[in-house]
Amino acid sequence: MGRSNLVKPRLVRRMRAIERLRWMCGRDIFCVPMGATDPGMSEEGVRVAMADVAGLQCLRCDTLLGVDHFNSDCPSCRDEAPSNLTVAYERAVSPVRPSGLWSGSNMLWRYGDILPVSLDQAVSLGEGGTPLHSLDRLGASLELPQLYAKDESRSPTWSFKDRLACVAVSVAKARGAPAVVSSSTGNAGAAIAAYAAKADLPCVVFTAKGGVGPLLTQMRVYGAIVVALEHKSDRWPAMQEAVERYGWFPTSPFFAPVVGSNPYGIEGYKTLAYEVVEQLNWQVPDWCILPVCYGDAMLGMWRGFLELHAAGWIDRLPRMAAAEIYGSLSAALESGSDALPDMTMTHDTVAKSTTATRSTYQALHVVRASGGVATTVGNDAIMTWQRRLAEQEGLYAEPAAAGALAAVAELRSASHIAPSDRVVALLTASGLKDTQATAEWWGDKEGAPVTLDAAAALVEN
């Protein structure tokens, strides 16, 4: 039987499953307690148990709300400066420090005692444990001998979104959610679709027409129901109706102004901090540079560093820097306001993963709290550093990820970063996610045939 004959029945079964489970969407049933489970043990004997969740707390005003308030922002801050919520635990998270670098599978879940879901409920595809590369040649060109790249292209769906997706889908399944839903034009939708497939949960992704082809294909091949709407802003009303009407578990933003993704999913990004510190032999970076759209990874990574510091694993905190496209964070930092301005889209960016013209309070909070900075990066710099990273270090990153290195160069040039600083750039996803951007930027000459003699001359030169 051909693939086309198999796909439709699968989608029909999933939609029927959604209808059968709609009765579960009442708040009292849907909100299964996130309560204590018996501690589990990892392969290495490290305690891996769900940290007890007390509720969801506003990042800005500290208001504590219920564990089921992931469907909204902070009601107290909404009119002045919309703010996302974070997971609050019953007691201080006290992770057990591993004795050495990890081995085996389930690498992210070795830090399970800092996550809001237990190991025995984990939906895993082997995420985490991504390489930390020393960028020797690029570092030398920037006079940064301690320049590193955390390579999230090695994740199961080839992007950092797997860290959010695995935790969000695990929580959704543990709570008995009938389906998961995302608003995404790229990596987030692909990641959620993959983990939903692993969890045997229906997945719906609201996207916008004109999205990057390989990413849409990736969503569909995992079995997601992909709904392409005319305009990007149309996704949020549709997704909000899905959440409120059917009780589907939202993993990404679904109302405007956007404040960030599901607080439970963001906890998965804490493991970035744990892994980086462990890979640096328990040393702390002076700077972490991230490409930022809504700042989910920046917030999660910062929360990880805060936990490491509170637990005594590290003696100081890094500074966090945001590479953005249109300057919303930079404008808020300059004005001192907590409300993020919506900037003019001055140009089409090649960094399709970071196209938002308005950032979030959560990203602003992290930059301020860490003593960091935000800087804008343009297409020329992004594509130049994508090419240099590939040619000189053998790493092909998506344009948005290359924006992190463009920001390193700009901050080094402005003397924000000193030659002695230890710098970690987050490479968010593989360049194979959007090869068209690379091909169009460098033109047809990349495919021009050469003779043996011409190739020899190029080698000589």
N, C-alpha and C positions, 0 to 999 in steps of 0.2 A: 504493500500500500504506500502511495506517495506521501511525502511530508504534508502537502496541502490538504490531504484527506484526514490527516491526524490532528492538525492544529485546531480546526474548528470544534470537533468534539471535546477537546481538552478545554477550550475556552468556555464552551457551553457548560461542562461539568463544573468549572470554577464559578461561573455566574450562578448556577443552581445552588452551589455550596454557599455562596454569599446570601442568596435568598433564604435558604434553610436556616442560616445562622443569624438572620436579622433579629430574631427575638432575643438574642443574647445582648443586644446593644443597649438595653436599659442600663443606666449608670450603676445601679446597685449590683447588677450581675456582672457587668463588664469589668468593674474595678475589683479584681481578685486581690486580696491583701498581699502586699509585698513582704510579708513577714518572714520570720526566722526559719531557716532550714538547717539541717545538720551540716556542720562543716565538712567539706570534701577535701581530698588530698590530691595534689598533682603527682605526676610521675616522679618528681624530684623531692617529694615530701613537703612541699611548700603548702601552707594552709591556703585553701581556695574556697572561701565561703561568701555568700552574698552579704554585703554590708547592709545593716538594717536601715531602711528608708523612713525618715520621720515625716517628710513632705517635700514640697517644692517651694523654694525660697527665692524671692526677688533679688536679683543681683544688685539692684540700685538702692532699694529702701529696706531690704531684709524682711519684708512681710512674708510670713510662713503660711503657705496654702496646702491643701490636701494633696495626696499622692496622685490623684486623678486630674489635677489641674493642668496637665500637659497640653490641653486643647486651647490654651489661651495665654496671653501675656499677663503682666502684673496689672490688675485693675486700678491700683493706687497710683501708678506712674503713667498710665495710658495717655492722659491728656497732656502732661508736661513733657515727658521723655519716655516713650514706650521701651519697656525693658523685658528681656527674657528671664526665665526662671532657671534655677539650678537645683540639683538634687541635694537635699539636706539629710544627713544621716543622724541616727539616734545618738551616736557617740563618735568621737574623733576616729577617723580611719587610721588603723594601725597596721600597715602592711608588714609582712615578714620579708626581710631582705634576703634574696637568694644568695647562695654561696659562690656562684659563678655564672658565666654566660649560659643561656638556655640550650637545651637540646630536645629533640623530639617534636611532637606536634602540639597544636593548641597553644601557640606561643603567647598570644595576647592573654589568654585565660590563666596563665601562670600568675597573673596579678589579679585574680578573680576576687580577692577580698576587698578590692577597692571599687568593685562594680556593683550596680544595683540589681543583679540577677545572679543566681547561683550557678556553679559549674555544671551541675546535673541538668540544668535547663538551657544550657548554652547551645545556640545554633552556630556551628562553626564550619568554616571552609579552610582552616589552617592559617588564619590571618595573624598579623603581627610578626615580630622578629625580622623586620626588613633591614637591609644592609645600611650601615653608616659608612659612606665612602669618604676617604681623604682625597680632596681635589688638589693634588699636588701641583699640576701645571697651571691650572686656573688660579690657585692660591698664590703661586709665585708671581704671576702677572699682576696681581693686585697687592703684592707685598703682604699677603696673609698666609703665613705658613701653616696656620691651624684652621683651614677652611674645610668644612665637611658638608656632605649632602645626605640627608635621610631619604632614602630611595623608596617611596611608596608605590612605585610602578611594579614592585615585586609582589604586591598584594594579590589575592585571588581574582579580583576583577580589574586589576592593574591600576587601582587608585586608592588614595587615603580614605575614601568614603566607606571602605569596607569596615573600618574601625567603628564608625557610627552605625552602619547597617547591621553588623553582627549583634551589637548590644540592643539596638532598637527592636529588631525582629525577635530576639530572644525574649525581651520584655513583652512584646505583643503576643507571642505564643504562650508565655507563662500566664498572661492575663486572660487568655481565652478569646483574643480578638478574632473576629470573623474574616478579616482581611487587613492588609497594609496598603497605604496609599501615600504617594509622593508627588510633589510638583517639582519637576526637574527637566532640564534640557540636556543633561549629560551624565556625569559620573555618579551622582547620587541615585538617579533612577536605575542605572545599570547595577549598582551595588545592591540596592533594595530588592530588585528583581531576582538577583542571584540568591540572596539569603532567604527570600520568601519561597523560592523554589526548593531550597534545602529544607525549609521548615514545613513544606506542604501547605503553605498559606496562599490564598489568592492575592495577587498584587495588581494594583492599578496605578499607572503613572500618567499624570496630566502634564503634557509638554506643549511647546509652542511650535507652530509650523516653521520650517526652515532650520530645524535643529541639525546638529552634526550627524551625518548619516551613519557612521560606524557605531556611534553611541546609541542611536535609536534601534539599530539592528541588534546590538547587544542586549538591550532591554527586552526586545521581542523574542529573541532566541531562548531566553530564560523563562519564557512563558508569560511575561507581564502583558496586561491589557493596556496598550498605549493609546491615550486619547490626545490627539494633536489639535490644539485650539488655535484660533486665528491670531490672537495676541498673547504675549507673555503674561500680561496682567489678568487675562481671563482665567488663568489656571486656579487662582486662589478662591474666587467665589465658587467654582465648580468643586474644588476640593473641600471647601468648608461645608458645602451641602452634603457631600459624601460622608464627612465626619459626623455631622449633626444628624443626618437622616438615617444613615446605615450603621454608624458606630465603627467605621473603619479606623484603624490605628494610624495616625499621621506621623510620618517620620521627618518631614521637612516643613518649611514655612507654608502656611495656607491662609494667611490674612495679611493685610497691609495696614500700616507700614510693617515690614518684616522685622522681627526681633531676633530670629535665629531658629534653629531646628529643634526637634524634640529633645528636651533636657536629658532624658534617659540615654538617648543615642549619643549625645555630646560627651557623656562620661567615657565612652570608648576611646576618645582622643587623649585621655589622661595617660594612656599607656605609651604614647609617643615620648612623653617626658621620662617615664621610667626606663624605657629602652635606651634613649639617648644617653642618659646618665650612666647606665650600666655599660653601654658600649664605649664610653669614654673613661672606663675604669673608675667610676664613681666621682668623676669630675663634672663641674657645671659649665655649660657654655656661657660665654659672656653675652652672646647675642643669639637669638633664634629669629630667623627671617622667614616669614610665611606670606604666600600670595593670599590676599584676603578679599572675599566677597561679603559674606555676612559674619565671618569671624568665628564659626563653630569650632574649627580646629585650634584656633588661637586661644579661645576660652578653655577648651578641654585641656590643651597642653599646659596652659598656665595653672589650671587647677591641679594638674599632676605635679608640677614643680612645687606648688604650695604644700601639697601632702608630703612630698619628699622632704621638704624643709622642716615641716612640723614633726615628722617622724625622726628627724636627726640624721637622715641619710646624706643630706647635703648641708653646707654651712652658709649658703647664700643663694640668691635667686638671679636668673638671667634677665636681661632686657629683651623685650619682644618688639619686633619691627614688622610693620604691615606694608606689603607691596600692593598698592591699589591702582586702579585705572583712572578714575574720574575725580578723586580728591575729596571725597566726603569726609573721611576721617581727618585728613589734614586741615580741612576747613573748621571742623568742630574743635580740634586741638587749638587752633589759632584763636577761635572765638571764646573758648572756655565753656561753651554750652554743652549740656547733656543731650540735647536734641540734635539728631544728625540731619544735616541739610541734604536735600535732593538736588544733585548737581545736573548740569546740562550735559547731555551726551554729545560731546564735541566731535567725536569720531567713532568709527567702527573699530572695535578692538579685535586683534587676533586671539586674545585670551578669552575664549568663549566661556570659560568656567568662572570668570570674575567680571561679569558685565554689569553688575548692579550700579546704579548711579547714586543710591543711598545705602550707606553701611548701617551698622547697628550699634546700640549702646554697649553690648557685650564686648565688641571689638575695641571700642573707645575705652572702656573700663580697663581692659588688659594693658593697652598701650600706656595709659596714665599710671596704673598701679605699678608697672614694671619699670617706669622711667624710660620707656621706649619712644619710638618715633613712627610716623607713617610717611611714605614717599610714593609719588606717582611714577609709573613706568609706561613708556610708550612703545608702539609697535616696533620701531627700529631697534631699540635696545632689547626688547624681548626676543626678537628673532635672531639678532646677533648672538645673544648669549645661549639661545637654544642650539645654534650651530656650533659655537665654541665648546659648549658642554659635550656635544656629540663627538666632535673632531678631536678634542684634546683629552677627554676623560672616558669616552665610550659609552655615554649615557644619553639616551634620546628621551627627552621629557616633553610633555605637552607645553604649549605656549604659556599658559598661566603659571606653570611650575617654573619655567625659565625666567618668569618675571621676578622670582625670588632672587635669582642671581643678578639680574639687572639692578635690583634694589641694593644688593650687597655692594656692587660697583659704585652706585650713586652715593651710598652712605660712607663708603671708604673714601671716595673723592672729596666728600664734604667733611671728612675727619670725625664723623660720628663714631666710626669703627677705627680702632687703633691697630697697628701692625701686630701687636702682641695679643690681640683678642682672639679667643676661641669662638668661631662662628659656625653655626649650623643652619643651613638652608633646607627648607622642606620641599622636596620634589614631589608634588602632589599626585602626578599620574604620568602614564606612558605617552610618548609622542605618537604611538600607534593609534591613540584615541582620535586624533585629528591630523592625519597625514596630508590632507588636502591643504591645510594652512601652510605647511612647510613647502609643499610642491608649488603652490601659487606664489609664495613669497620669493622663492629663488628662481622660478621660471623654468623654461624648457631646457636651458643649458645643462641642467643636472642630468638629463637623459641623453645628451649628445654623445654619439659613439666616437671612440678614438681608436687610432691605429696603435699597433704595438710600439712603433717608434715614438708616437706622440705620448703614449703612456710612460715610456722610458724617460722621455724628456721631463715629464711632470715629476716622476720619482726623483730624478737628478736635481730638479729645482727645489 
